[in-house]
Amino acid sequence: MTEDGPPTEPDDPTALRAAMIEFERSLRIERGFSSHTVRAYRSDLDDLVAFAGRAGVDGPAGITLELLRDWLWFATQRSLARSTIARRAASARAFTAWLVRSGVLAVDPGVRLRSPKPQRPLPRVVSRPQIDGILTMLAADVDREDGDASVQDDGAVKAGGSIGPGPARTAVALRNLAIVELLYASALRVSELVGVDVDDVDFERLTVRVTGKGSKQRVVPFGVPAQTALSEYLRHGRPVLAASGRSSPTGGGEPSLSGSSSRGALLLGSRGGRLGTRSVYQLVATLLADIPGSGPSGPHALRHTAATHLLDGGADLRAVQEMLGHASLGTTQIYTHVSTERLRESYRVAHPRA
């Protein structure tokens, strides 16, 4: 393998895997894909390389349309989901296109590779009364904890350098309310939420700057309820959690997929580090556990809910696309189907001649 690019000798028995590694590097460095996305590509292509090896193919020159079709057919025989097969086909097409751009192949065998259209179940959507109930419950948690032991205005640590259980519980309750308010108000991905820094929030314009897929930044709005929740958290909650990190003998760091410093992080964990995606998932899953409805119960359900409620309220589809950070309008259109289904259900229940 050359220092400046992928291997060009198809007879090299390691050429195909080395090319895959170079492709993975280009995804991470040149295209700025997240580690999660790169791992998904790597998993798919690892399987392709292994399949090619069993077929006696060692180098990129042996990747043909027939081989790719056989690989996908073998996946169907293993009863893999249509969505998984479609993703694998997309990974293979991206890989072969890169091989052509890099000069390794003259003809792209993946251009004619078709994949099954993945089934797209309608996303889970929480009703407005249910969302109101969740937010009311979280606000009541703040009031209850605050009544037990109120946080000082400056978020100071109690004498002796440790935070009392009352202020700590109140700080967490304030943070949890801010999390759900912002997730729902701005329809954020959980990775975007935990990556927000304090300086990313503009309270005058009621906007927050987030970094989405492909390291693309966008500015999205939020409403007055989210503004209130964030302000209260920043005044009374975050200083307590930050102080907890300073007083912790381990330094207070928490694992985070964002990999960024917790010093300016908006959302902090109980030990003072940047809050991780797993903590947010557990919070939202717990809140949605007792609410009827099919589909995943994680933070993405609140993103789906916000998008659907926007369209129900008459928002323009392209405006919703921009707010969600979707590259394709087709991705956003799934929410129009949700709105149509809700309309049909309302019609069936309410219309006398339904």
C-alpha positions as CSV (number, residue, x, y, z in Angstrom):
1,M,0.0,0.0,0.0
2,T,1.3,3.4,-0.9
3,E,1.6,6.2,1.7
4,D,-0.6,8.5,-0.2
5,G,-3.5,6.3,-1.2
6,P,-5.1,2.8,-1.5
7,P,-3.2,-0.2,-2.9
8,T,-3.2,-0.5,-6.7
9,E,-1.9,-4.1,-7.0
10,P,-4.8,-6.4,-7.2
11,D,-2.5,-9.5,-6.9
12,D,-1.6,-8.4,-3.3
13,P,-3.6,-10.8,-1.1
14,T,-4.2,-8.0,1.4
15,A,-5.2,-5.5,-1.2
16,L,-8.9,-5.7,-0.7
17,R,-8.8,-5.3,3.0
18,A,-6.2,-2.5,2.8
19,A,-8.4,-0.7,0.3
20,M,-11.3,-1.0,2.8
21,I,-9.2,0.5,5.5
22,E,-8.3,3.4,3.3
23,F,-12.0,3.9,2.4
24,E,-12.9,3.9,6.1
25,R,-10.1,6.6,6.7
26,S,-11.6,8.8,3.9
27,L,-15.1,8.5,5.5
28,R,-13.7,9.6,8.8
29,I,-11.2,12.3,7.8
30,E,-12.3,13.7,4.4
31,R,-16.1,13.3,4.7
32,G,-16.3,13.9,8.4
33,F,-18.6,11.0,9.2
34,S,-19.3,10.1,12.8
35,S,-17.7,7.2,14.4
36,H,-21.0,5.4,14.6
37,T,-21.5,5.8,10.8
38,V,-18.0,4.7,10.1
39,R,-18.5,1.6,12.2
40,A,-21.6,0.7,10.3
41,Y,-19.7,0.9,7.0
42,R,-16.9,-1.1,8.4
43,S,-19.2,-3.9,9.6
44,D,-20.9,-4.2,6.2
45,L,-17.6,-4.2,4.3
46,D,-15.9,-6.6,6.7
47,D,-18.7,-9.1,5.8
48,L,-18.1,-8.3,2.1
49,V,-14.4,-8.9,2.3
50,A,-14.9,-12.1,4.2
51,F,-17.4,-13.3,1.5
52,A,-15.0,-12.3,-1.3
53,G,-12.2,-14.2,0.4
54,R,-14.3,-17.4,0.5
55,A,-15.0,-16.9,-3.2
56,G,-11.2,-16.7,-3.9
57,V,-11.1,-12.9,-4.4
58,D,-8.1,-11.2,-2.9
59,G,-8.0,-7.7,-4.5
60,P,-10.4,-5.0,-5.6
61,A,-10.2,-6.1,-9.2
62,G,-12.2,-9.2,-8.2
63,I,-15.1,-7.2,-7.0
64,T,-17.7,-7.7,-9.7
65,L,-21.4,-7.1,-10.0
66,E,-22.0,-10.9,-9.9
67,L,-20.0,-11.1,-6.6
68,L,-21.9,-8.3,-5.1
69,R,-25.3,-9.8,-6.1
70,D,-24.2,-13.2,-4.7
71,W,-23.2,-11.5,-1.4
72,L,-26.6,-9.9,-1.0
73,W,-28.4,-13.1,-2.0
74,F,-26.5,-14.9,0.7
75,A,-27.6,-12.3,3.2
76,T,-31.2,-12.9,2.3
77,Q,-30.7,-16.7,2.8
78,R,-29.6,-15.8,6.3
79,S,-32.9,-14.1,6.9
80,L,-31.4,-10.7,7.4
81,A,-33.8,-7.8,7.5
82,R,-34.5,-5.9,4.3
83,S,-33.3,-2.7,5.9
84,T,-30.0,-4.4,6.7
85,I,-29.6,-5.7,3.1
86,A,-30.4,-2.3,1.7
87,R,-27.8,-0.7,4.0
88,R,-25.2,-3.3,2.9
89,A,-25.9,-2.6,-0.7
90,A,-25.5,1.1,-0.1
91,S,-22.1,0.5,1.7
92,A,-20.9,-1.6,-1.2
93,R,-21.9,1.1,-3.8
94,A,-20.1,3.7,-1.8
95,F,-17.0,1.6,-1.6
96,T,-16.9,0.7,-5.3
97,A,-17.5,4.3,-6.3
98,W,-14.5,5.3,-4.1
99,L,-12.4,2.7,-5.7
100,V,-13.1,4.2,-9.1
101,R,-12.4,7.8,-7.9
102,S,-9.1,6.6,-6.4
103,G,-8.0,5.0,-9.6
104,V,-8.1,1.4,-8.3
105,L,-10.9,0.3,-10.6
106,A,-11.7,1.6,-14.1
107,V,-15.4,0.6,-14.0
108,D,-17.7,0.8,-11.1
109,P,-19.4,-2.6,-10.5
110,G,-21.8,-1.2,-7.9
111,V,-23.6,1.2,-10.2
112,R,-26.0,-1.5,-11.3
113,L,-26.4,-3.1,-7.9
114,R,-30.0,-3.0,-6.7
115,S,-31.2,-3.5,-3.2
116,P,-34.6,-4.2,-1.7
117,K,-36.5,-1.2,-0.7
118,P,-36.3,-1.1,3.1
119,Q,-39.6,-1.2,5.0
120,R,-40.1,2.1,6.7
121,P,-42.5,1.6,9.6
122,L,-44.2,4.8,10.7
123,P,-42.2,6.4,13.6
124,R,-43.7,6.5,17.0
125,V,-45.5,9.7,17.8
126,V,-46.6,10.9,21.3
127,S,-49.8,12.9,21.4
128,R,-49.9,16.5,22.6
129,P,-51.7,15.7,25.8
130,Q,-49.2,13.0,26.6
131,I,-46.3,15.4,26.0
132,D,-48.0,17.9,28.2
133,G,-48.3,15.2,30.9
134,I,-44.6,14.3,30.7
135,L,-43.5,17.9,31.0
136,T,-46.0,18.6,33.9
137,M,-44.6,15.6,35.7
138,L,-41.0,16.8,35.2
139,A,-41.9,20.2,36.5
140,A,-43.6,18.7,39.5
141,D,-40.3,16.8,40.2
142,V,-38.5,20.1,40.3
143,D,-41.0,21.6,42.7
144,R,-40.9,18.6,44.9
145,E,-37.1,18.4,45.2
146,D,-36.9,22.2,45.5
147,G,-39.3,22.1,48.4
148,D,-37.2,19.5,50.2
149,A,-34.0,21.4,49.9
150,S,-33.8,24.5,47.7
151,V,-30.8,25.3,45.6
152,Q,-29.0,28.5,46.5
153,D,-29.1,31.2,43.8
154,D,-25.4,30.9,43.1
155,G,-25.5,27.1,43.0
156,A,-22.9,27.1,45.8
157,V,-21.6,24.0,47.3
158,K,-22.4,23.3,51.0
159,A,-19.7,23.8,53.6
160,G,-17.0,21.2,53.4
161,G,-16.9,21.0,49.6
162,S,-19.7,18.5,49.0
163,I,-23.1,18.9,47.5
164,G,-26.0,18.0,49.7
165,P,-28.5,15.4,48.3
166,G,-31.3,17.9,48.2
167,P,-29.6,20.4,45.8
168,A,-28.1,17.6,43.7
169,R,-31.5,16.0,43.2
170,T,-33.0,19.4,42.3
171,A,-30.2,20.0,39.9
172,V,-30.9,16.7,38.1
173,A,-34.6,17.4,38.1
174,L,-34.0,20.8,36.5
175,R,-31.6,19.2,33.9
176,N,-34.1,16.5,33.0
177,L,-36.8,19.1,32.4
178,A,-34.5,21.1,30.2
179,I,-33.5,18.0,28.3
180,V,-37.1,17.0,27.4
181,E,-38.1,20.6,26.7
182,L,-35.2,21.1,24.2
183,L,-35.6,17.7,22.6
184,Y,-39.2,18.3,21.8
185,A,-38.9,22.1,21.1
186,S,-36.0,21.7,18.6
187,A,-36.5,18.1,17.4
188,L,-32.8,17.3,18.1
189,R,-31.0,14.1,17.7
190,V,-29.7,12.8,21.0
191,S,-26.1,13.2,19.8
192,E,-26.8,16.8,18.8
193,L,-28.3,17.5,22.2
194,V,-25.4,16.2,24.3
195,G,-22.9,18.0,22.1
196,V,-24.4,21.4,22.8
197,D,-22.3,23.9,24.7
198,V,-23.6,26.8,26.8
199,D,-22.3,29.3,24.2
200,D,-24.4,27.5,21.5
201,V,-27.6,28.8,23.1
202,D,-28.9,32.2,22.1
203,F,-31.5,33.3,24.5
204,E,-32.2,36.5,22.7
205,R,-33.0,34.9,19.4
206,L,-34.3,31.7,21.0
207,T,-32.1,29.5,18.9
208,V,-29.5,26.8,19.5
209,R,-26.5,25.8,17.3
210,V,-26.0,22.1,16.9
211,T,-23.6,19.8,15.0
212,G,-25.4,17.1,13.1
213,K,-24.5,14.3,10.8
214,G,-21.4,14.8,8.7
215,S,-20.3,17.5,11.2
216,K,-22.7,19.9,9.6
217,Q,-23.9,22.8,11.8
218,R,-27.3,24.3,11.8
219,V,-29.2,26.7,14.0
220,V,-32.7,25.7,15.2
221,P,-35.3,27.5,17.2
222,F,-36.9,26.7,20.5
223,G,-39.8,28.2,22.3
224,V,-40.5,30.1,25.5
225,P,-41.1,27.0,27.7
226,A,-37.7,25.6,26.7
227,Q,-36.1,29.0,27.3
228,T,-37.6,29.0,30.8
229,A,-36.4,25.5,31.6
230,L,-32.9,26.2,30.2
231,S,-32.6,29.4,32.2
232,E,-33.6,27.8,35.4
233,Y,-31.2,24.9,34.8
234,L,-28.3,27.2,34.0
235,R,-29.0,29.4,37.1
236,H,-29.8,26.7,39.7
237,G,-28.9,23.3,38.3
238,R,-25.7,23.3,36.2
239,P,-23.6,25.1,38.8
240,V,-24.4,22.4,41.3
241,L,-23.5,19.6,38.9
242,A,-20.3,21.4,37.8
243,A,-19.3,21.8,41.5
244,S,-20.0,18.1,42.0
245,G,-17.4,17.4,39.3
246,R,-14.8,19.6,41.0
247,S,-15.3,18.0,44.4
248,S,-15.2,14.4,43.0
249,P,-11.9,12.6,43.6
250,T,-12.1,11.1,40.1
251,G,-12.5,14.5,38.4
252,G,-16.2,13.9,37.6
253,G,-15.8,12.9,33.9
254,E,-18.5,10.8,32.3
255,P,-18.2,8.8,29.1
256,S,-19.7,10.7,26.2
257,L,-20.0,9.8,22.5
258,S,-19.3,13.4,21.6
259,G,-15.7,13.1,22.8
260,S,-15.6,16.8,23.5
261,S,-14.6,18.7,26.7
262,S,-17.2,19.0,29.4
263,R,-16.0,22.4,30.5
264,G,-18.4,24.3,28.3
265,A,-21.0,21.6,28.0
266,L,-24.6,22.6,28.5
267,L,-25.8,19.3,30.0
268,L,-23.8,17.8,32.8
269,G,-24.1,14.5,34.5
270,S,-24.3,13.9,38.2
271,R,-20.4,13.8,38.4
272,G,-19.9,17.0,36.5
273,G,-18.9,15.6,33.1
274,R,-20.6,16.1,29.8
275,L,-23.8,14.1,29.8
276,G,-23.7,11.0,27.6
277,T,-26.3,9.8,25.1
278,R,-27.0,6.7,27.2
279,S,-28.2,8.8,30.1
280,V,-30.6,10.7,27.9
281,Y,-31.9,7.5,26.3
282,Q,-32.6,6.0,29.7
283,L,-34.4,9.1,30.9
284,V,-36.7,9.3,27.9
285,A,-37.3,5.6,27.7
286,T,-38.4,5.6,31.3
287,L,-40.7,8.6,30.7
288,L,-42.3,6.9,27.7
289,A,-42.4,3.3,29.2
290,D,-46.0,3.6,30.5
291,I,-47.4,5.5,27.5
292,P,-49.3,3.4,25.0
293,G,-47.8,3.2,21.5
294,S,-45.6,1.0,19.3
295,G,-42.1,1.7,18.3
296,P,-38.9,2.6,20.1
297,S,-39.2,4.7,23.2
298,G,-35.9,6.6,23.1
299,P,-35.1,10.3,22.4
300,H,-35.8,9.9,18.7
301,A,-39.5,9.4,19.5
302,L,-39.5,13.0,20.7
303,R,-37.8,14.1,17.5
304,H,-40.5,12.2,15.5
305,T,-43.2,13.8,17.7
306,A,-41.9,17.3,17.2
307,A,-41.7,17.0,13.5
308,T,-45.2,15.5,13.2
309,H,-46.7,18.2,15.5
310,L,-45.1,20.9,13.3
311,L,-46.7,19.4,10.2
312,D,-50.0,19.0,11.9
313,G,-49.8,22.6,12.8
314,G,-49.3,23.7,9.2
315,A,-45.5,24.0,9.0
316,D,-43.9,23.9,5.6
317,L,-42.3,20.6,4.8
318,R,-39.1,22.2,3.6
319,A,-38.9,24.3,6.8
320,V,-39.2,21.1,8.8
321,Q,-36.5,19.5,6.6
322,E,-34.1,22.3,7.4
323,M,-35.0,22.2,11.1
324,L,-34.3,18.4,11.3
325,G,-31.1,18.7,9.3
326,H,-32.3,16.1,6.7
327,A,-30.2,16.1,3.5
328,S,-33.1,14.7,1.5
329,L,-36.7,15.9,1.5
330,G,-37.8,12.3,1.1
331,T,-36.5,11.5,4.6
332,T,-38.8,14.3,6.0
333,Q,-41.8,13.1,4.0
334,I,-42.2,10.1,6.3
335,Y,-43.8,12.5,8.8
336,T,-46.5,13.5,6.2
337,H,-47.5,9.9,6.2
338,V,-47.7,9.9,10.0
339,S,-50.0,13.0,9.8
340,T,-52.1,11.3,7.2
341,E,-52.6,8.2,9.3
342,R,-53.5,10.4,12.3
343,L,-56.0,12.2,10.1
344,R,-57.5,8.9,9.0
345,E,-57.8,7.7,12.6
346,S,-59.5,11.0,13.7
347,Y,-61.9,10.7,10.7
348,R,-62.7,7.2,11.5
349,V,-63.5,8.0,15.2
350,A,-65.2,11.4,14.7
351,H,-67.0,11.4,11.4
352,P,-70.6,10.1,11.6
353,R,-70.3,8.4,8.2
354,A,-66.8,7.1,8.5
